[in-house]
Amino acid sequence: MTRRDTYVCGIDAAIDVVGGKWKVLILWALDEGPLRFGELRRGIPGVTEKVLTTHLRELENDGIVSRDEAFEGAVRRVAYTLTPLGVSLNEALAPLGDWGRKHLLSEHHEPGEVSPR
């Protein structure tokens, strides 16, 4: 039995890939372009080095993020980028971000207050 065999629907599968607080923020940060580990860590306040490393590996294993190495002389530089699959996932998450901005981050609501229907 593989991980794919345990999903009930497409949303279940997608949430498995982006589950948790930090993965979505990593995807959001990488939407701007390639970033090195330190740049990612500074751009995502509160994430620990261990959690960032773990999530980047998981996203890489899922084919969402690519880890690219380049050498500048004797110095190895590693940058993380979104793969085409990662770009498409960010595009799918954009409406969710729009919903959050509209209903939870708008100036008409207190923090944590959900808009009435």
Rosetta silent file (secondary structure, phi, psi, omega in degrees, C-alpha in Angstrom):
SEQUENCE: MTRRDTYVCGIDAAIDVVGGKWKVLILWALDEGPLRFGELRRGIPGVTEKVLTTHLRELENDGIVSRDEAFEGAVRRVAYTLTPLGVSLNEALAPLGDWGRKHLLSEHHEPGEVSPR
SCORE:     score description
SCORE:     0.000 S_00000001
   1 L     0.000  129.845  178.696    0.000    0.000    0.000 S_00000001
   2 L  -100.379  171.698  177.798    1.399    3.403   -0.974 S_00000001
   3 H   -59.300  -37.693 -179.893    0.628    6.827    0.421 S_00000001
   4 H   -61.680  -29.451 -178.365   -1.589    7.481   -2.613 S_00000001
   5 H   -71.336  -12.994 -176.299   -3.789    4.519   -1.690 S_00000001
   6 H   -94.022   -7.625 -177.437   -4.805    6.195    1.577 S_00000001
   7 L   -77.689  141.872  178.391   -6.368    9.338    0.073 S_00000001
   8 L   -92.025  -34.127 -178.764  -10.122    9.726    0.060 S_00000001
   9 L  -155.313  177.794 -179.602  -10.251   12.636   -2.412 S_00000001
  10 H   -63.898  -36.636  178.901   -8.101   15.216   -4.175 S_00000001
  11 H   -65.293  -40.311  176.809   -8.312   17.710   -1.333 S_00000001
  12 H   -56.997  -45.663  179.864   -7.070   15.043    1.060 S_00000001
  13 H   -65.344  -44.415 -179.047   -4.055   14.436   -1.185 S_00000001
  14 H   -64.708  -41.889 -179.965   -3.295   18.158   -1.611 S_00000001
  15 H   -65.181  -33.004  176.991   -3.558   18.866    2.122 S_00000001
  16 H   -61.393  -38.092 -178.727   -1.142   16.012    2.778 S_00000001
  17 H   -71.824  -39.389 -174.743    1.458   17.762    0.613 S_00000001
  18 H  -106.979   10.644 -176.281    1.012   21.227    2.170 S_00000001
  19 L   -55.597  145.729  179.556   -0.073   20.166    5.665 S_00000001
  20 L    93.944  166.721 -176.112    1.104   22.215    8.591 S_00000001
  21 H   -71.009  -38.740 -166.314    1.808   25.891    9.040 S_00000001
  22 H   -83.275  -32.089 -175.540    5.243   26.113    7.459 S_00000001
  23 H   -62.590  -41.898  179.291    4.943   24.354    4.097 S_00000001
  24 H   -64.242  -38.153  178.801    2.465   26.854    2.708 S_00000001
  25 H   -68.521  -33.936  175.406    4.705   29.705    3.857 S_00000001
  26 H   -64.120  -46.489  178.978    7.702   28.051    2.172 S_00000001
  27 H   -61.094  -42.502  179.528    5.732   27.789   -1.078 S_00000001
  28 H   -61.450  -43.515 -179.692    4.628   31.410   -0.761 S_00000001
  29 H   -65.034  -41.524 -177.888    8.230   32.574   -0.219 S_00000001
  30 H   -74.395  -11.636  177.541    9.550   30.561   -3.173 S_00000001
  31 L   -63.856  -23.256  179.359    6.882   32.029   -5.441 S_00000001
  32 L   -78.121  -16.032 -178.631    9.120   35.096   -5.695 S_00000001
  33 L   134.296 -178.905 -177.773   11.964   33.012   -7.152 S_00000001
  34 L   -60.187  140.605  177.304   14.929   30.887   -6.028 S_00000001
  35 E  -137.114  145.283  173.493   16.075   31.360   -2.443 S_00000001
  36 E   -82.356  164.605 -175.472   18.957   30.024   -0.409 S_00000001
  37 H   -54.065  -49.010 -178.774   18.297   28.342    2.931 S_00000001
  38 H   -62.143  -37.698  177.737   19.249   31.385    5.004 S_00000001
  39 H   -64.882  -41.973  177.430   17.063   33.661    2.894 S_00000001
  40 H   -61.912  -47.024 -177.680   14.127   31.312    3.388 S_00000001
  41 H   -61.199  -42.861  178.684   14.711   31.126    7.130 S_00000001
  42 H   -68.636  -30.389 -177.704   14.891   34.912    7.470 S_00000001
  43 H   -81.609   -9.678 -179.914   11.798   35.312    5.283 S_00000001
  44 L  -123.821   85.286 -177.057    9.667   32.983    7.418 S_00000001
  45 L   -58.310  135.010  175.668    9.728   34.336   10.968 S_00000001
  46 L    96.338  -18.352 -179.720    9.431   31.703   13.674 S_00000001
  47 L   -76.734  137.861  177.875   10.440   28.641   11.655 S_00000001
  48 L   -86.857  160.115  178.769   13.298   26.660   13.167 S_00000001
  49 H   -59.254  -42.662 -179.079   16.228   25.408   11.140 S_00000001
  50 H   -63.030  -47.380 -178.954   15.244   21.794   11.838 S_00000001
  51 H   -65.087  -42.893  178.995   11.621   22.232   10.747 S_00000001
  52 H   -61.020  -44.972  178.182   12.627   24.175    7.625 S_00000001
  53 H   -60.066  -46.790 -179.416   15.121   21.459    6.661 S_00000001
  54 H   -61.636  -46.650 -178.183   12.555   18.706    7.220 S_00000001
  55 H   -68.104  -37.832  176.994    9.833   20.465    5.243 S_00000001
  56 H   -62.626  -40.951  177.490   12.143   21.330    2.360 S_00000001
  57 H   -63.626  -43.214  179.134   13.141   17.649    2.109 S_00000001
  58 H   -63.701  -43.806  178.573    9.504   16.553    2.176 S_00000001
  59 H   -65.314  -35.119  176.058    8.544   19.096   -0.483 S_00000001
  60 H   -66.480  -44.590  178.695   11.515   17.968   -2.570 S_00000001
  61 H   -63.103  -30.587  178.609   10.467   14.309   -2.214 S_00000001
  62 L   -83.582   -2.144  178.421    6.933   15.254   -3.304 S_00000001
  63 L    79.142   17.964 -177.139    8.301   16.971   -6.417 S_00000001
  64 L   -92.849  -34.915 -177.235    7.138   20.430   -5.307 S_00000001
  65 E  -124.751  143.421  176.297   10.542   22.012   -4.619 S_00000001
  66 E  -111.372  137.216  177.236   13.863   21.560   -6.367 S_00000001
  67 E  -104.697  111.821 -174.632   17.195   21.783   -4.552 S_00000001
  68 E  -111.018  129.547  178.862   19.748   23.191   -6.980 S_00000001
  69 E  -106.098  139.947  175.138   23.475   23.263   -6.307 S_00000001
  70 E  -139.410  148.521  178.967   25.922   25.611   -7.979 S_00000001
  71 E  -111.301  128.295  173.925   29.602   26.164   -7.354 S_00000001
  72 E  -112.519   93.070 -172.473   31.154   29.617   -7.227 S_00000001
  73 L    70.004 -124.116  179.211   34.817   28.776   -7.141 S_00000001
  74 L   -93.520   -1.107 -176.470   35.262   26.451   -4.185 S_00000001
  75 E   -94.780  126.974  177.202   32.016   27.572   -2.540 S_00000001
  76 E   -90.473  128.617  177.720   28.918   25.436   -2.985 S_00000001
  77 E  -113.575  130.676  177.661   25.675   27.390   -3.177 S_00000001
  78 E  -115.083  130.661  176.346   22.323   25.666   -2.731 S_00000001
  79 E  -128.650  148.808  179.089   19.101   27.346   -3.794 S_00000001
  80 E  -109.018  137.147  178.536   15.547   26.124   -3.601 S_00000001
  81 E  -136.517  159.431  173.251   13.035   26.723   -6.372 S_00000001
  82 E   -78.056  138.827  171.485    9.509   25.676   -7.167 S_00000001
  83 L   -81.215  171.797  174.483    9.166   22.927   -9.749 S_00000001
  84 H   -55.622  -35.683  177.068    6.401   23.217  -12.363 S_00000001
  85 H   -65.795  -38.625  177.189    4.292   21.073  -10.004 S_00000001
  86 H   -66.102  -39.470  176.995    5.050   23.522   -7.180 S_00000001
  87 H   -61.855  -44.037 -179.914    4.064   26.478   -9.358 S_00000001
  88 H   -66.593  -33.367  176.648    0.759   24.779  -10.167 S_00000001
  89 H   -66.915  -42.167  176.845    0.190   24.078   -6.465 S_00000001
  90 H   -61.526  -39.156  177.641    0.773   27.755   -5.627 S_00000001
  91 H   -62.916  -38.086  178.433   -1.720   28.689   -8.346 S_00000001
  92 H   -70.310  -31.141 -179.287   -4.251   26.337   -6.753 S_00000001
  93 H   -80.655  -18.069 -176.906   -3.595   27.840   -3.296 S_00000001
  94 H   -55.820  -45.279  177.947   -4.009   31.450   -4.505 S_00000001
  95 H   -62.505  -31.872  176.538   -7.839   31.442   -4.171 S_00000001
  96 H   -65.748  -41.784  175.878   -7.467   30.120   -0.621 S_00000001
  97 H   -63.265  -40.543  176.961   -5.139   33.030    0.165 S_00000001
  98 H   -60.398  -42.927  178.797   -7.644   35.441   -1.388 S_00000001
  99 H   -60.755  -45.375  179.513  -10.366   33.987    0.832 S_00000001
 100 H   -61.575  -42.716  178.019   -8.197   34.432    3.923 S_00000001
 101 H   -63.949  -41.715 -176.614   -7.397   38.037    3.071 S_00000001
 102 H   -70.204  -43.993 -171.000  -11.054   38.817    2.368 S_00000001
 103 H   -99.014  -22.122 -175.959  -12.627   37.068    5.343 S_00000001
 104 L  -119.121  -24.060 -177.237   -9.971   37.008    8.044 S_00000001
 105 L  -110.304    3.371 -177.884   -7.502   39.805    7.329 S_00000001
 106 L   -69.625  157.907 -177.876   -9.828   42.544    6.158 S_00000001
 107 L   -72.268   -8.540 -178.308   -9.940   45.766    8.142 S_00000001
 108 L   -87.565   -3.543 -176.284  -13.623   45.185    8.927 S_00000001
 109 L  -127.284  146.946  173.623  -12.962   42.223   11.220 S_00000001
 110 L   -73.081  152.497  176.872  -11.126   41.706   14.450 S_00000001
 111 L   -54.254  130.701  178.136   -8.262   39.160   14.320 S_00000001
 112 L    86.449   -9.599  179.445   -9.710   35.667   14.491 S_00000001
 113 L   -86.803  125.174 -179.496  -13.268   36.815   13.763 S_00000001
 114 L   -88.683  139.708  178.921  -14.792   35.028   10.795 S_00000001
 115 L   -61.155  142.365  175.119  -17.087   36.987    8.495 S_00000001
 116 L   -68.749  156.093 -179.026  -20.777   36.198    8.839 S_00000001
 117 L   -80.866    0.000    0.000  -22.348   34.337    5.931 S_00000001
